[in-house]
């Protein structure tokens, strides 16, 4: 429950610290005293919309803190822990609003986003006004209300899980089916591509090895002509060997008396013949060493051409051809296995559809029973709220499982009929302002103790109703406060008289009369009776009003 509310520098509020207890608390005061300011400040601490206009004139910032006493298993604590926050000790929501429009949010003095503050605040407090369309009159949350009333949260969670599995299974099937259809369209291409690449059988690193061998052979081809020319020069038709040998023989025959003169020449010619022979042997050896098979070179070039052509065809590098080959065979294998896999996925999809249908149908049946009980509980409260001729009922539209969603197959809307013979219709459209507030209160009484926020705030829910109806509303609020903490801003003495705690909101002068500030004081005993008398009598409080106030405050309250 809300234990303490502290407000600093918000609109007309300087400093206010209010301590709250369990049960039923009312806040009263003259029109314009600042009741709305107090609720706006409270809403700010719960994650409501910030506004620079909330900061008191002359101040740089204002702030609001709300302290809650919560049981250890409360959902708000769980939500905070999920966000990684420390939740030991008191649970404090705080909001700082700057005059420049920026605001900061804190939970237990740890900075958080405004969205997280809003999420946590919604688990702690519900603020209801006479025309508050979020307060149970929004058809979008009617289904959740019935689930809460019927204790169907686990069933609803199971349906959400079953729906998620069904969607996942459907998506997996559709993806596989699309892939299989694409593979079927490419089946002929895949078969031909596999045959073509298998015939070539590219190997890892093959292009580099072939290119290197080809380079070697092309280099040998270039020097082969020069070597043959060199060999021809020393042993062919143009070789000087025969002529040198002939001249040498002539000189050797003259080696008699001219030997001293001819000997050096003979020696030189002999060495020349030997050198030519050495050159011939060297040329023949080089030719033998550089010999290659021209057919082999042709085969290498053909292989390189085929590999590079296939790579261009598939828009890959030659080095990627072995991987491409493996990938193509993988697609062929996937195509062959795709049919069987699709059958399995279709079976899994059907299983999840059956599971969702079963869970959603069971939840729908349970919702029907819970809605009937909720209708009965609300209708039981209506006579005490002077709506004895009205009827509340839940309209349920159930769709086929194929059209269902995460929340199941039901659309629920709260309908009312305000008088016999009148046209029934949706709660928000049919009920008037005063009727709407009473239907809302009847719903909250019926829902008390069945989950929801532990603190309920009603902002002038008794507006536009008569004295007898105000008394009935006071009785219902008192009854509701037996299960949750109830705070009510009211102008009705019949409501205020039944409260366990009473705060009076007023104005006082500050700074020597230079400005006006909002003041809140707790009323006890005689002061409380005087305020109820003022609410009964108006500006002038008479003894009769005081006596009537005492009677109101001591009534037991029929139906409470």
Number of C-alpha atoms within 10 A of each C-alpha: 21 23 17 16 22 18 22 20 22 26 21 21 23 16 14 17 15 14 11 20 15 18 21 25 23 22 24 25 20 16 11 12 20 22 22 13 17 23 16 18 26 22 21 29 32 29 23 17 12 22 15 18 14 23 25 19 13 8 12 13 21 23 22 23 24 25 21 20 14 18 10 11 8 13 16 21 21 15 15 20 12 9 11 9 17 14 16 9 10 12 20 21 25 27 30 20 25 20 19 12 13 12 20 15 24 20 24 19 14 12 14 18 14 21 13 18 23 20 16 21 21 16 19 22 21 20 19 21 20 21 16 17 12 14 16 21 21 15 18 13 15 18 21 17 22 26 21 17 22 20 16 18 15 11 18 23 14 19 26 19 16 23 24 16 19 22 17 14 21 19 14 17 21 16 13 18 19 12 15 20 14 12 19 16 11 14 15 11 13 18 14 11 18 20 14 13 19 13 9 14 14 22 13 14 12 14 17 13 10 16 14 11 14 19 12 14 18 14 12 16 15 10 14 17 12 13 18 15 14 18 21 15 17 21 19 14 10 10 15 15 19 13 9 14 15 11 12 18 11 11 18 16 9 12 14 10 8 11 15 10 10 15 15 11 15 19 11 12 18 14 12 16 18 13 13 18 15 13 17 19 15 15 21 15 12 16 19 11 10 15 12 16 9 12 9 13 18 12 13 17 15 12 17 19 12 14 22 17 13 20 18 12 9 13 10 13 13 24 18 16 22 17 14 20 18 13 13 18 18 12 17 19 11 16 21 14 12 20 14 12 17 18 13 13 20 19 14 18 22 15 15 21 21 15 17 27 22 15 20 28 19 16 24 22 12 18 23 19 14 21 25 15 17 22 20 15 17 22 22 16 22 21 16 21 23 18 17 14 12 18 21 25 22 21 17 17 11 15 13 12 17 10 10 17 17 17 19 29 22 24 17 22 21 22 22 24 19 21 13 10 7 11 10 19 18 19 25 18 12 17 19 15 16 17 21 21 26 28 25 21 24 26 21 20 22 21 21 19 15 15 13 20 21 21 21 24 19 22 22 19 27 29 16 15 17 13 14 13 21 25 26 26 26 27 24 25 29 23 19 24 23 16 17 22 23 28 25 26 25 23 23 24 25 25 27 31 26 25 22 15 20 25 21 19 21 18 17 12 12 12 8 7 8 7 10 15 19 23 18 23 14 14 16 12 8 11 13 21 24 20 24 28 25 20 23 21 18 13 9 11 16 15 11 12 20 20 14 17 25 18 13 21 20 10 10 11 16 10 12 16
